[in-house]
Amino acid sequence: MRTEELTAKILNDNPSLDNYKIAIAVAKRCDELENGATSKLNIDPNKMKSADIALMEIAQGLIVIKGFVDIEK
């Protein structure tokens, strides 16, 4: 899937998220992957960018995004 399709899937599955929160989650997962964490996908991590792997893991529900608090104004 393309990046836009993966992002749209994440947004459809998680209405409380926005592009900013997804970007933060992808960045945190990229750091984990680049520091030795194993991918939850059955792919060769040397053939894909860590950002693509992180986005795919989130889109497939393998990584749960939590820790964001919505503050009502």
C-alpha positions, -999 to 999 in steps of 0.1 A, spaced: 0 0 0 10 36 -5 18 59 23 -14 79 17 -35 47 18 -20 35 50 -25 69 66 -61 70 55 -67 35 69 -52 45 103 -74 77 104 -105 57 95 -98 30 121 -89 56 148 -111 87 146 -94 102 177 -61 105 158 -49 131 134 -19 134 111 2 150 138 -4 122 163 3 96 136 36 113 127 47 113 163 38 76 167 57 67 135 87 87 146 88 69 180 84 35 163 112 44 138 135 52 167 127 18 183 133 0 150 166 18 143 178 10 179 173 -27 175 136 -35 180 124 -63 158 96 -56 133 62 -72 139 58 -77 102 72 -107 83 95 -87 61 132 -80 57 138 -47 76 169 -41 55 149 -37 23 124 -11 36 127 22 54 119 22 91 92 48 86 74 26 61 76 -4 84 63 17 113 34 30 93 25 -5 81 27 -19 116 3 9 129 -21 4 100 -23 -33 106 -30 -28 143 2 -44 154 13 -13 172 -12 5 194 -10 43 197 -17 55 232 -7 82 255 -24 111 238 -49 130 260 -76 152 244 -81 183 264 -115 199 260 -114 237 257 
